[in-house]
Amino acid sequence: MASTDTTGTATGKGPARSDDLAGLEAGLDALDAVQVNRTPVREVLLKKVLPPITAVALVLVAWQGLVWAEVAPDYKLPAPSTVWDGLSDMWLQGTLFEVIWTSVSRGLLGFLLALAIGTPLGLLVSRVRFVRAAIGPVLSGLQSLPSVAWVPPAVIWLGLNDSMMFAVILLGAVPSIANGLVSGVDQVPPLFLRAGRTLGATGLRGTWHIVMPAALPGYVAGLKQGWAFSWRSLMAAEIIASSPDLGLGLGQLLENGRNNADMPGVFLAILLILIVGIAIDLLVFSPLERWILRSRGLLVRS
């Protein structure tokens, strides 16, 4: 009987073979089926909301402690309550959101322009060897160049207007976006490209259906860095190139505080710039990164 069972299993006949196939199919189904469970609200509050609130509270306590210890005069280190009073005054005067929107609108529009230029440029550099050898090192050099260096020539070329602001943003953000996409394309497995060509995905179709989805993690990292460069470039341009025709943005608010020796105003401008940067990351890039991880089965819980 033992030899008969073994023969049946070896020849692919009998209940043992069927059980093995059923177990294998069940295992593959379990691997394919990624269980996405919604995190309870209480757990979200404890793990994602409470830690940053606690960190902010600790910073405020330390700040107030330094004020009470009188480590610096009031005109150098204002109390948090003084900065809060300045924020309340801007709110009551109706200028708070106007100042924020002036900078945010410029930053977002400049970033979208950089996205429209940096994406095809990155694809061109990553897919054409001659172009990569010609301008690849230039893009890396431009990425390491401080954005503030572009403000003086941009003012001379374009004058004190929004075009100057957008030029500085583009020169700061385009290299980061292009290099991020190049890095993502370089990490695409060659097997994907060969499989795409076998299925007829060549040229633009291969770029759209094979290259871009596979390079998406590196591309999104480049977009995130590109936004950071856009925001920093804009702040540098608003601080250096100040004019009533440009309106009052966050960078100009910071410069006005410096000119008037108004440290509460300086601290307020710095906090607003920081808050906007954090908000864009939390509202745009963090959900995008989670979506990419979830679509690849790398994020089990959301």
Secondary structure, DSSP 8 states (H G I E B T S, - for coil): -HHHHHHHHHTT-SHHHHHHHHHHHHHHHHHH----B---HHHHIIIIIHHHHHHHHHHHHHHHHHHHTTSS-TTTS--HHHHHHHHHHHHHHT-HHHHHHHHHHHHHHHHHHHHHHHHHHHHHHHH-HHHHHHHHHHHHHHHHS-GGGGHHHHHHHH-SSHHHHHHHHHHHHHHHHHHHHHHHHHTS-HHHHHHHHHTT--HHHHIIIIIHHHTHHHHHHHHHHHHHHHHHHHHHHHHHS--GGG---HHHHHHHHHHTT-HHHHHHHHHHHHHHHHHHIIIIIHHHHHHHHHHTT---B-
